[in-house]
Amino acid sequence: MTSSSAPPGPPPSTTSPPRSTPDLVATTGLLLLAVVLALVSTVAVAGLVMGVSSCTEQTCALFGIFGGAAVATVGPWVGVLGLGAWAVVRSVRRRRAWWTALAAALSVPVLWFGGGALMWLAAGGASA
């Protein structure tokens, strides 16, 4: 009896690649650093708000100040939680995850300074 199908190959491998200990240590350390940076940036928003406390509706765009404060407060946490979750998923799948944890840590100052820039522009910083 002849068959046109090819003979079956070896079964797929069910073993997963070994876990990289340096990658796991670096990912964990960078994620902890990102959380600490997000905590510090949340407290530092108080300094931004004090910097524009003399603004009134006539001299500043209050909506821009509130928006900038919201970005500076919530933005770093969104970056840390989003990229941190992605780093954990990559780590569980045994892929390199240190770079996503690094991106989470770097997103904190970027988003904080972005919120601060919005507040500065709303307070008339560009026209001074």
N, C-alpha and C positions, 0 to 999 in steps of 0.2 A: 504494500500500500504506500502510495506517495502522497506527500503533503507539500503544499506550496508555502506554508509558513516557516519562518526561520526557527531554528532550535532556540529554546529559552536560554537567556544569559544567566549569569550569576545573580542571586538575589541582591537587592540594594542594601548597602551598608546601613545598619541601624545604630552604629556607634557615633557619638558626637565628638567634635574635635575637643582636645584638652582645653581646659579653662586657663587663661593667661593670668597668673597671679599679679604681675606688675600692672597689667591693665585694670584689674579689679581694684587694686590698691589706689591707683591713680584716679580712677573713676569715682571711687568712694570719697577720696580726699577732695577732689574738685567739686563734687556735689555738696559736701559739707561746707566748703569755702563759699560756694554760691549761696547757700542758705544764710550763712553768717553775713555775707555782703548784702543780701536782700533785707535782712533785719536792720542792719546799720543804715541802709538807704531809706528804709521806711521811717526811722527815727530822724534822719537828716532832712526829711521833707519839712519838718518843723522850722528848720533854719531858712528854707526857701520861703515859707509862708511868712515868717517874721520879716524877711527882706522886702516884702511887698505889703506889709501891714498898713502902711500909710496911704494906700490907694483908696480912692473913692470912685463912685460911678462916673464922675465927671473927668477924672484923670486917668483911669485905667479901664481896660476891658475885663470886667469881673468874670465873665464867662470863660475867657482865656486863662485867667488865673486859676479858676476852679478846675478847668480842663487840664492845665499843666500840673497842678497838684495831684490830680487823679492819675495822670500818666506816670508821674514820679513815684506815686505810692503803689499803685497796682501793677504797673508795667514790669518792674523787676520780678515780682512774684509770678506773673504770667510766663515770663521767660524762663525762670527757674523751674517752675512746675512742668511746663511743656517740654522743654529740652531735657529736664531731669527724668521725666517719664520715658522719653525716648532713649535716654542713656540706660535706664534700667531694662527696658525691653531689649536693647542691643546686647546688654550684658547677659541677660537670661538666655538669649539665643547664641551666646558664646561668640560674639563678634566684637571687634574693637569698639569700645564705647568711651574712651577717655576724651576724644575730641568733641563729643556731644556734651559731655560734662564741662569741658573747657568753654564751649560756646555758651552754656548756661551761665557760667561765672562771668564771662565777658559781656553778656547781655544786660547784666545788672547796672553797671555804670553807664552803658550806652542809653538805656531807657531812662535812667534817673536824670542824666544830663539832658536828654530830649525833653523831659517834662520841665526841667529847669529852664531850658531855652524857650519853651512855650510861655512860661510864666514871665520871663524877662521881656519877651516881645509884647505880651499883653499889658505889662506895666509901662510900656513906652520906652523900653531899653534901646530899640533901634533908632529912635528919633532923638535920643540925647546926645 
